[in-house]
Amino acid sequence: MDLVEEVGESSSPPRSYGSFGGGGSGGGHDVIRNDVYNRLMENGNEEAIGNPDFRELLEAHFNRLPQSYGLDVNLDRVEDVLLHQKLLARAKDPNNQPVFHIRFLENICTMGDGDGDEQVSSVPHASILCGTVDDEDDQAQSLNHRNRNFLGDFETCSKLEDLNLDVRQNSNGISREYPAEDLTRRKEALRTPIHEVIFSTVDKPKLLSQLSALLSDIGLNIREAHVFSTTDGYSLDVFVVDGWPDEGTGSLYEAMIKAIARSEGSWSGSSHSQTMIEKTIASKTKCEDWEIDWRLLKIGEKIAAGSCGDLYHGVYYGQNVAIKVLRSDHLNNSLETEFAQEVAILRQVQHENVVRFIGACTKLPHLCIVTEYMSGGSLYEYLHKNHHALKLPQLLKFAIDVCKGMEYLHQKDVIHRDLKTANLLMDTCHVVKVADFGVARFQNNGGVMTAETGTYRWMAPEVINHQPYDQKADVFSFAIVLWELVTAKVPYDTMTPLQAALGVRQGLRPELPKHKHPKLLNLMQRCWETLPAKRPSFTEIRIELEELLHEVQEAAPNGC
């Protein structure tokens, strides 16, 4: 089951600039809500005083948001809660999405030695990127781990105003002194405007990816993100950003409007979902060959839960099956298109290393996909939950199984686009099969794609950067899978998913393990090359792995 980037709750950052971070009163939702109400009344806020239903509306606002929203509200800026209310209300208009608001917050300064050694991080400041989930175990890591190596040495400008002389050491350890007027000039050159951008729109999978890409497209770096989902299917996403050259917001508004216009049509669902499904899964064969009557399915225990659906163990005509069910309350045009694409792909693939398609229910409101039941679970669970350290022969067999499945899919012009250990399942004989084609696509006629999709920890840099990509993006993801098999660790486990993605954009890769087979490490490095053309194909990878397995078995016939 694809658990990509489900939007969760924000953590409390060590520093916050705008709407959040002032700190609640330490109590629950009711206490914080009362504090907000009382402060608005004390401040003489016209909306609070002039509306007899204001308290009830405020309660409704807090009740539709998670508790962390109240805990993160800045009580020194309680008027921001009213702004959030208005943005969420405007987001209900399908012709007005995404709704956004921009404001200047403050300037910050960076200090260096004046010889080109200013401590300005070139990496977008993603130390407080909260609420992304890209596999079952990632939420706690996303909220609790931060990569301190990505932080620049920033100080507020106000702290520098009292300095008449700056004494610093340059890179050679020699102290330098700067006159006050020189320091002022350098401070001006290093001043960085900080803005806050708030979005509200219909909540959906990969929304955080889409919003972060939108900000990146206009040259903004994310310093903080506070991400919340409402109970009625909307999102409130607050970003603190730098990268805009001046304090003004007018030109930034214009740039944002243009960027949104370039992605027009991707923000809200439509009412044509039934027609969309029927058109997309229209088949050369008769629908009844694979259409399943919902009433014939016996749904058992839930195996996994995703942002838009759940995976169940079930029975169909006495056969154990896996049933992927889309939640009816989350259905929209985008999700139903993905569902239709997945059915269309599964119907056309059949291989011993690809999960076998049994059928699907395509009649609203019961949309589900039925596949063979893989009792061995996922490779992710096998490695990380059961803590299996693989011996080299078993590791190579797993890797070869994955290669065979992916080689077949690429021959069928299918790009998986979310290859990771959570989507690699095992049967009772420990045969690994590629699963979950929710974001897979047939390679288009141009041979490349540009949409960002997948899971950040396994995502190729060209996909993260919204550059054209092809099947070699799957090869990059396989390199991370191979690294997992070798190390039995979660990739970039000290970073949030978005931090990992920002690092990969700039050449970051998982640390190579020591004392492992050099041919395996060499293959891994070639598979995660930055330039897709330098990566081998799955056919080449399979051949190399099979040859290595043969060498290992020849050296130790008992497989030890």
C-alpha positions as CSV (number, residue, x, y, z in Angstrom):
1,M,0.0,0.0,0.0
2,D,1.4,3.4,-1.0
3,L,1.9,5.5,2.1
4,V,3.5,8.4,0.3
5,E,3.6,11.7,1.9
6,E,0.4,11.7,4.0
7,V,0.0,15.1,5.6
8,G,0.3,15.0,9.3
9,E,0.8,17.4,12.1
10,S,3.4,20.1,12.6
11,S,6.1,19.9,15.3
12,S,7.1,22.8,17.4
13,P,10.2,24.4,15.9
14,P,13.0,25.9,17.9
15,R,12.5,29.2,16.2
16,S,9.5,30.4,14.3
17,Y,9.0,33.7,12.5
18,G,5.3,34.3,11.9
19,S,2.0,32.6,12.5
20,F,3.3,29.8,14.7
21,G,5.9,29.2,17.3
22,G,4.9,31.7,20.0
23,G,3.9,28.7,22.1
24,G,0.5,27.8,23.5
25,S,-0.3,27.9,27.2
26,G,0.6,24.3,27.6
27,G,-3.0,23.1,27.9
28,G,-5.3,21.3,25.5
29,H,-7.3,22.6,22.6
30,D,-9.9,24.2,24.8
31,V,-7.3,26.2,26.9
32,I,-5.6,27.5,23.8
33,R,-8.8,28.3,22.1
34,N,-9.9,30.3,25.1
35,D,-6.6,32.1,25.3
36,V,-7.0,33.1,21.6
37,Y,-10.6,34.3,22.2
38,N,-9.6,36.3,25.3
39,R,-6.7,38.0,23.6
40,L,-8.7,39.0,20.6
41,M,-11.3,40.5,22.9
42,E,-8.7,42.3,25.0
43,N,-7.1,43.7,21.8
44,G,-10.5,45.1,20.8
45,N,-10.6,43.1,17.6
46,E,-13.7,44.2,15.6
47,E,-14.5,40.7,14.3
48,A,-14.5,39.3,17.7
49,I,-16.5,42.0,19.4
50,G,-18.9,42.7,16.6
51,N,-20.0,39.1,15.9
52,P,-22.3,37.4,18.5
53,D,-21.5,34.0,16.8
54,F,-17.7,34.6,16.9
55,R,-16.9,32.2,19.8
56,E,-18.9,29.4,18.1
57,L,-17.1,30.1,14.8
58,L,-13.7,30.1,16.6
59,E,-14.5,26.7,18.2
60,A,-15.5,25.2,14.9
61,H,-12.2,26.4,13.4
62,F,-10.2,24.8,16.1
63,N,-12.3,21.6,16.1
64,R,-11.6,21.0,12.3
65,L,-7.8,21.2,12.8
66,P,-5.5,18.8,14.7
67,Q,-4.4,19.6,18.3
68,S,-0.9,20.5,17.2
69,Y,-2.4,23.5,15.4
70,G,-3.5,25.1,18.7
71,L,-0.2,24.1,20.4
72,D,1.7,25.9,17.6
73,V,-0.4,29.1,17.5
74,N,1.7,32.2,18.3
75,L,-0.3,33.9,21.1
76,D,1.4,37.2,20.4
77,R,-0.2,37.1,16.9
78,V,-3.6,35.7,17.6
79,E,-5.1,37.7,14.7
80,D,-3.4,35.1,12.5
81,V,-6.0,32.6,13.5
82,L,-8.6,34.8,11.8
83,L,-6.5,34.9,8.7
84,H,-6.4,31.1,8.7
85,Q,-10.2,31.0,9.1
86,K,-10.6,33.3,6.0
87,L,-8.2,31.3,3.9
88,L,-9.9,28.0,4.7
89,A,-13.3,29.5,3.9
90,R,-12.0,30.9,0.5
91,A,-10.5,27.5,-0.3
92,K,-14.0,26.0,-0.6
93,D,-14.5,27.8,-3.9
94,P,-13.2,25.3,-6.5
95,N,-12.4,28.2,-8.9
96,N,-10.2,29.9,-6.3
97,Q,-7.5,27.3,-5.6
98,P,-5.0,27.3,-4.1
99,V,-5.8,30.3,-1.9
100,F,-2.6,31.9,-0.7
101,H,-1.4,34.9,1.4
102,I,2.1,36.4,1.5
103,R,3.6,38.8,4.0
104,F,7.1,40.1,4.8
105,L,8.3,39.0,8.3
106,E,11.8,40.3,8.9
107,N,15.3,40.6,7.7
108,I,18.1,38.4,9.0
109,C,21.8,38.8,8.6
110,T,24.7,36.4,8.1
111,M,28.2,37.1,9.3
112,G,31.5,36.0,7.9
113,D,35.1,37.1,7.7
114,G,34.8,39.3,4.7
115,D,37.1,37.1,2.5
116,G,34.4,35.0,0.9
117,D,33.8,32.8,4.0
118,E,30.4,34.1,5.0
119,Q,28.5,31.4,6.7
120,V,25.5,31.3,4.4
121,S,24.2,27.8,3.7
122,S,23.6,27.2,0.0
123,V,21.1,24.5,1.0
124,P,17.5,25.5,1.5
125,H,16.9,25.7,5.2
126,A,14.6,22.7,5.8
127,S,15.5,22.0,9.4
128,I,11.8,22.3,10.5
129,L,9.9,20.6,7.7
130,C,7.0,18.8,9.5
131,G,4.3,16.4,8.8
132,T,5.5,14.5,5.8
133,V,5.1,10.7,5.9
134,D,6.6,8.5,3.2
135,D,6.4,5.1,4.8
136,E,4.9,3.4,7.8
137,D,7.8,4.3,10.2
138,D,8.7,7.8,8.9
139,Q,6.3,10.0,10.9
140,A,8.2,9.9,14.1
141,Q,11.5,10.4,12.3
142,S,10.0,13.3,10.2
143,L,8.9,15.1,13.4
144,N,11.8,14.4,15.7
145,H,15.0,14.3,13.6
146,R,16.7,17.4,12.1
147,N,19.9,17.5,10.0
148,R,22.0,20.2,11.7
149,N,24.5,20.1,8.9
150,F,22.0,22.0,6.7
151,L,21.7,25.0,9.1
152,G,23.4,28.3,8.2
153,D,24.9,30.5,11.0
154,F,22.1,33.0,11.1
155,E,21.6,35.8,13.6
156,T,19.0,38.6,13.7
157,C,20.2,41.9,12.4
158,S,19.1,43.7,15.6
159,K,21.8,41.8,17.5
160,L,24.5,43.4,15.4
161,E,23.5,47.0,15.8
162,D,25.6,47.6,18.9
163,L,28.8,46.4,17.3
164,N,31.3,49.1,16.4
165,L,34.1,46.6,15.6
166,D,33.9,43.0,14.4
167,V,36.8,40.8,15.2
168,R,36.7,37.5,13.3
169,Q,39.1,34.8,12.2
170,N,39.5,34.0,8.6
171,S,40.0,30.5,7.2
172,N,43.8,30.8,8.0
173,G,43.1,31.5,11.6
174,I,44.3,35.2,11.4
175,S,42.2,37.8,13.2
176,R,40.9,40.7,11.1
177,E,39.4,43.9,12.3
178,Y,36.7,45.9,10.4
179,P,35.7,49.5,10.9
180,A,32.1,50.2,11.8
181,E,31.2,51.7,8.4
182,D,32.7,48.6,6.6
183,L,30.7,46.3,8.9
184,T,27.5,48.2,8.1
185,R,28.2,47.8,4.4
186,R,28.8,44.1,4.8
187,K,25.7,43.7,6.9
188,E,23.6,45.4,4.2
189,A,25.0,43.0,1.5
190,L,24.2,40.0,3.6
191,R,20.7,40.9,4.7
192,T,18.2,38.3,3.8
193,P,14.4,39.0,3.7
194,I,12.1,36.4,5.2
195,H,8.6,36.0,4.0
196,E,5.6,33.9,5.1
197,V,3.5,32.1,2.5
198,I,0.2,30.5,3.6
199,F,-1.7,28.1,1.3
200,S,-5.1,26.6,1.7
201,T,-6.7,24.2,-0.8
202,V,-8.3,20.8,-1.1
203,D,-6.2,18.3,0.8
204,K,-4.8,15.4,-1.4
205,P,-1.8,13.1,-1.6
206,K,1.5,14.7,-2.5
207,L,0.2,18.2,-1.8
208,L,3.3,19.1,0.2
209,S,5.4,18.0,-2.7
210,Q,3.4,20.2,-5.1
211,L,3.5,23.2,-2.8
212,S,7.2,22.9,-2.1
213,A,7.9,22.6,-5.8
214,L,5.8,25.7,-6.5
215,L,7.9,27.7,-4.0
216,S,11.1,26.3,-5.5
217,D,10.0,27.2,-9.0
218,I,10.0,30.9,-8.1
219,G,13.3,30.7,-6.3
220,L,12.2,30.4,-2.7
221,N,14.0,28.3,-0.1
222,I,11.9,26.7,2.7
223,R,13.1,27.5,6.2
224,E,10.1,26.3,8.1
225,A,6.8,24.5,7.2
226,H,3.7,23.9,9.4
227,V,1.3,21.6,7.7
228,F,-2.2,20.8,8.9
229,S,-5.1,18.8,7.5
230,T,-8.7,19.7,8.4
231,T,-11.3,17.1,9.2
232,D,-13.3,18.1,6.2
233,G,-10.6,17.6,3.6
234,Y,-8.8,20.9,3.3
235,S,-5.2,21.9,4.1
236,L,-3.6,24.8,5.9
237,D,0.1,25.0,5.0
238,V,2.3,27.8,6.4
239,F,5.8,28.2,4.9
240,V,8.6,30.5,6.1
241,V,10.8,31.2,3.1
242,D,13.8,33.2,2.0
243,G,15.2,33.8,-1.5
244,W,13.1,36.7,-2.6
245,P,15.4,39.7,-3.2
246,D,13.4,42.4,-1.4
247,E,10.9,43.0,1.4
248,G,8.0,43.8,-0.9
249,T,5.3,41.3,-1.6
250,G,3.7,42.8,-4.7
251,S,6.2,41.2,-7.1
252,L,6.2,38.0,-5.1
253,Y,2.4,37.8,-5.5
254,E,2.7,38.2,-9.2
255,A,5.3,35.5,-9.4
256,M,3.1,33.1,-7.3
257,I,0.1,33.7,-9.5
258,K,2.1,33.0,-12.7
259,A,3.5,29.8,-11.1
260,I,0.1,28.6,-10.1
261,A,-1.2,29.4,-13.6
262,R,1.5,27.1,-15.1
263,S,0.1,24.2,-13.1
264,E,-3.6,25.1,-13.7
265,G,-6.0,22.2,-13.3
266,S,-3.9,20.2,-10.8
267,W,-5.3,21.7,-7.6
268,S,-8.9,20.6,-7.3
269,G,-10.9,17.6,-8.3
270,S,-13.9,17.6,-10.6
271,S,-17.3,15.9,-10.9
272,H,-16.4,13.9,-13.9
273,S,-14.8,11.0,-12.1
274,Q,-17.1,8.2,-13.3
275,T,-16.5,9.2,-16.9
276,M,-12.8,9.4,-16.2
277,I,-12.6,5.9,-14.9
278,E,-14.7,4.5,-17.7
279,K,-12.6,6.1,-20.3
280,T,-9.2,5.2,-18.8
281,I,-9.9,1.6,-18.2
282,A,-11.7,1.0,-21.4
283,S,-10.3,-2.3,-22.5
284,K,-9.7,-4.3,-25.7
285,T,-11.1,-7.3,-23.8
286,K,-14.4,-7.6,-22.1
287,C,-14.7,-5.8,-18.7
288,E,-16.4,-8.9,-17.2
289,D,-13.1,-10.8,-17.5
290,W,-11.6,-8.8,-14.6
291,E,-14.5,-6.8,-13.1
292,I,-15.3,-8.1,-9.6
293,D,-18.6,-7.9,-7.8
294,W,-18.0,-6.1,-4.6
295,R,-20.5,-8.4,-2.8
296,L,-18.3,-11.5,-3.5
297,L,-15.4,-10.1,-1.6
298,K,-14.9,-11.1,2.0
299,I,-12.8,-8.3,3.6
300,G,-10.7,-9.3,6.6
301,E,-8.1,-7.6,8.7
302,K,-6.5,-4.3,7.7
303,I,-2.9,-4.7,6.6
304,A,-1.9,-1.1,6.0
305,A,-3.4,2.4,5.9
306,G,-2.5,5.1,3.4
307,S,-3.5,8.7,2.9
308,C,-6.4,7.9,0.5
309,G,-7.1,4.2,1.0
310,D,-6.5,1.0,3.0
311,L,-5.1,-2.5,2.2
312,Y,-6.9,-5.5,3.6
313,H,-6.4,-9.2,3.7
314,G,-9.5,-10.8,2.1
315,V,-11.0,-13.8,0.4
316,Y,-12.3,-14.1,-3.1
317,Y,-13.9,-17.4,-4.2
318,G,-12.0,-19.2,-1.4
319,Q,-8.6,-17.6,-2.5
320,N,-6.5,-15.4,-0.1
321,V,-6.2,-12.0,-1.7
322,A,-5.1,-8.5,-1.0
323,I,-7.8,-5.8,-1.4
324,K,-6.7,-2.2,-1.9
325,V,-9.8,-0.1,-1.1
326,L,-10.1,3.7,-1.9
327,R,-11.9,5.5,0.8
328,S,-15.1,7.0,-0.6
329,D,-14.8,10.2,1.5
330,H,-11.4,11.0,-0.1
331,L,-12.4,10.4,-3.7
332,N,-11.7,13.1,-6.2
333,N,-10.7,13.3,-9.9
334,S,-7.0,12.9,-9.2
335,L,-7.3,9.8,-7.0
336,E,-9.7,8.1,-9.4
337,T,-7.4,8.8,-12.3
338,E,-4.6,7.1,-10.4
339,F,-6.9,4.2,-9.6
340,A,-7.8,3.8,-13.3
341,Q,-4.2,4.0,-14.4
342,E,-3.2,1.4,-11.9
343,V,-5.9,-1.0,-13.1
344,A,-4.9,-0.3,-16.8
345,I,-1.3,-1.2,-16.0
346,L,-2.0,-4.3,-13.8
347,R,-4.2,-5.7,-16.5
348,Q,-1.4,-5.7,-19.0
349,V,1.5,-7.1,-16.9
350,Q,2.1,-10.7,-15.8
351,H,5.4,-11.9,-14.5
352,E,6.6,-14.1,-11.7
353,N,8.3,-11.1,-10.0
354,V,5.3,-8.7,-10.4
355,V,2.3,-9.1,-8.0
356,R,-0.5,-10.9,-9.9
357,F,-3.6,-8.9,-10.7
358,I,-6.9,-10.7,-10.0
359,G,-9.5,-8.1,-10.7
360,A,-11.0,-4.8,-9.6
361,C,-14.3,-3.1,-8.6
362,T,-14.7,0.0,-10.7
363,K,-18.3,0.9,-9.8
364,L,-18.6,3.9,-7.5
365,P,-18.6,4.2,-4.6
366,H,-16.8,0.8,-4.2
367,L,-13.4,1.2,-5.9
368,C,-10.9,-1.5,-5.1
369,I,-8.1,-3.5,-6.7
370,V,-7.7,-7.2,-5.9
371,T,-4.2,-8.9,-6.2
372,E,-2.6,-12.1,-4.9
373,Y,-2.0,-12.1,-1.2
374,M,1.7,-11.9,-0.3
375,S,2.0,-13.5,3.1
376,G,5.7,-12.7,3.5
377,G,5.0,-9.0,3.8
378,S,7.1,-6.2,2.5
379,L,10.9,-6.0,2.3
380,Y,10.7,-2.9,4.4
381,E,9.1,-4.8,7.2
382,Y,11.5,-7.7,6.8
383,L,14.5,-5.5,7.0
384,H,13.5,-2.8,9.5
385,K,10.8,-4.2,11.7
386,N,12.1,-7.7,11.9
387,H,15.8,-6.5,11.8
388,H,17.0,-9.1,9.4
389,A,20.7,-8.7,8.5
390,L,20.9,-10.4,5.1
391,K,23.7,-12.8,4.1
392,L,25.1,-12.0,0.7
393,P,23.5,-14.9,-1.3
394,Q,20.0,-14.0,0.1
395,L,20.6,-10.3,-0.5
396,L,21.6,-11.0,-4.1
397,K,18.6,-13.2,-4.7
398,F,16.3,-10.5,-3.4
399,A,18.0,-7.9,-5.6
400,I,17.8,-10.2,-8.7
401,D,14.1,-10.7,-8.1
402,V,13.5,-7.0,-8.1
403,C,15.6,-6.5,-11.2
404,K,13.7,-9.2,-13.1
405,G,10.4,-7.6,-12.2
406,M,11.6,-4.1,-13.2
407,E,13.3,-5.3,-16.3
408,Y,10.0,-6.8,-17.4
409,L,8.0,-3.6,-16.6
410,H,10.5,-1.5,-18.5
411,Q,10.1,-3.8,-21.5
412,K,6.4,-3.1,-21.3
413,D,7.1,0.6,-21.3
414,V,6.0,1.0,-17.7
415,I,7.7,3.3,-15.2
416,H,7.0,2.4,-11.6
417,R,7.9,5.8,-10.2
418,D,7.7,4.7,-6.6
419,L,10.2,1.8,-6.3
420,K,11.1,1.3,-2.6
421,T,11.2,-1.6,-0.1
422,A,7.7,-0.9,1.1
423,N,6.4,-1.7,-2.4
424,L,8.4,-4.9,-2.7
425,L,6.5,-7.9,-1.4
426,M,7.4,-11.5,-0.6
427,D,5.5,-14.7,-0.9
428,T,5.8,-17.8,1.3
429,C,9.0,-18.9,-0.5
430,H,10.6,-15.5,-0.1
431,V,10.3,-14.7,-3.8
432,V,10.2,-10.8,-4.1
433,K,7.6,-9.2,-6.4
434,V,7.1,-5.6,-7.4
435,A,3.8,-4.2,-6.1
436,D,1.7,-1.0,-5.8
437,F,1.3,0.6,-9.2
438,G,-0.7,3.6,-7.9
439,V,1.6,6.2,-9.4
440,A,3.1,4.0,-12.2
441,R,2.6,5.2,-15.8
442,F,3.2,4.0,-19.3
443,Q,6.1,6.0,-20.7
444,N,4.6,8.7,-22.9
445,N,5.4,9.1,-26.6
446,G,8.0,11.8,-25.9
447,G,9.9,9.3,-23.8
448,V,10.1,11.5,-20.7
449,M,8.0,12.8,-17.8
450,T,8.3,15.8,-15.6
451,A,5.8,15.4,-12.8
452,E,7.2,14.9,-9.3
453,T,6.0,11.6,-7.8
454,G,7.3,8.9,-5.6
455,T,8.8,8.9,-2.1
456,Y,11.5,11.4,-1.3
457,R,14.0,9.0,0.3
458,W,14.1,6.9,-2.9
459,M,13.4,9.7,-5.5
460,A,15.9,10.5,-8.3
461,P,17.3,14.0,-8.4
462,E,15.8,14.7,-11.9
463,V,12.4,13.9,-10.5
464,I,12.9,16.1,-7.4
465,N,14.1,18.9,-9.7
466,H,11.0,18.6,-12.0
467,Q,13.3,17.9,-15.0
468,P,12.4,15.5,-17.8
469,Y,12.9,11.9,-16.7
470,D,12.4,8.3,-18.0
471,Q,12.9,4.8,-16.8
472,K,16.3,5.5,-15.4
473,A,14.5,7.2,-12.5
474,D,13.5,3.7,-11.3
475,V,17.2,2.7,-11.5
476,F,18.1,5.4,-9.1
477,S,15.4,4.2,-6.7
478,F,16.7,0.7,-7.0
479,A,20.2,1.9,-5.9
480,I,18.6,3.1,-2.6
481,V,16.8,-0.3,-2.3
482,L,20.1,-2.0,-2.8
483,W,21.7,0.1,-0.2
484,E,18.9,-0.9,2.2
485,L,19.4,-4.5,1.5
486,V,23.2,-4.2,2.2
487,T,22.8,-2.1,5.4
488,A,19.4,-3.0,6.7
489,K,19.0,0.7,7.5
490,V,16.5,3.4,6.5
491,P,18.1,5.8,4.1
492,Y,18.9,9.3,5.5
493,D,17.4,8.2,8.8
494,T,18.6,11.4,10.6
495,M,16.7,13.7,8.2
496,T,13.1,14.4,7.4
497,P,12.0,13.2,4.0
498,L,12.1,16.7,2.5
499,Q,15.5,17.4,3.9
500,A,16.8,14.2,2.3
501,A,15.3,15.4,-1.1
502,L,16.9,18.8,-0.8
503,G,20.2,17.0,-0.1
504,V,19.9,14.6,-3.1
505,R,19.3,17.7,-5.3
506,Q,22.8,18.8,-4.3
507,G,24.5,15.5,-4.7
508,L,23.9,13.8,-1.3
509,R,23.8,10.0,-1.3
510,P,23.7,7.5,1.5
511,E,27.0,6.7,3.1
512,L,28.7,3.7,1.6
513,P,28.9,0.8,4.1
514,K,32.3,-0.5,5.0
515,H,33.5,-4.1,4.4
516,K,30.9,-5.0,1.8
517,H,31.5,-6.6,-1.5
518,P,33.2,-4.0,-3.8
519,K,31.3,-5.1,-6.9
520,L,28.1,-4.5,-5.1
521,L,29.2,-1.0,-3.9
522,N,30.4,-0.2,-7.4
523,L,27.1,-1.2,-8.9
524,M,25.2,0.9,-6.3
525,Q,27.2,4.0,-7.1
526,R,26.6,3.6,-10.8
527,C,22.9,3.2,-10.3
528,W,22.6,6.5,-8.3
529,E,24.7,8.6,-10.7
530,T,23.3,12.1,-11.0
531,L,23.1,11.9,-14.9
532,P,20.5,9.3,-15.8
533,A,22.4,8.3,-19.0
534,K,25.3,7.0,-16.8
535,R,23.0,4.6,-14.9
536,P,22.9,1.0,-16.2
537,S,19.6,-0.6,-17.4
538,F,17.9,-3.3,-15.3
539,T,19.0,-5.9,-17.9
540,E,22.6,-4.9,-17.2
541,I,22.1,-4.8,-13.5
542,R,20.5,-8.3,-13.5
543,I,23.4,-9.8,-15.4
544,E,25.9,-8.3,-13.1
545,L,24.1,-9.5,-10.0
546,E,23.6,-13.0,-11.4
547,E,27.3,-13.2,-12.2
548,L,28.1,-12.0,-8.7
549,L,25.7,-14.6,-7.2
550,H,27.4,-17.3,-9.2
551,E,30.8,-16.3,-7.9
552,V,29.6,-16.3,-4.3
553,Q,28.0,-19.7,-4.7
554,E,31.1,-21.1,-6.3
555,A,33.2,-19.8,-3.4
556,A,30.7,-21.1,-0.8
557,P,28.5,-23.9,-2.3
558,N,26.5,-24.2,0.9
559,G,25.4,-20.5,0.5
560,C,27.0,-19.4,3.8
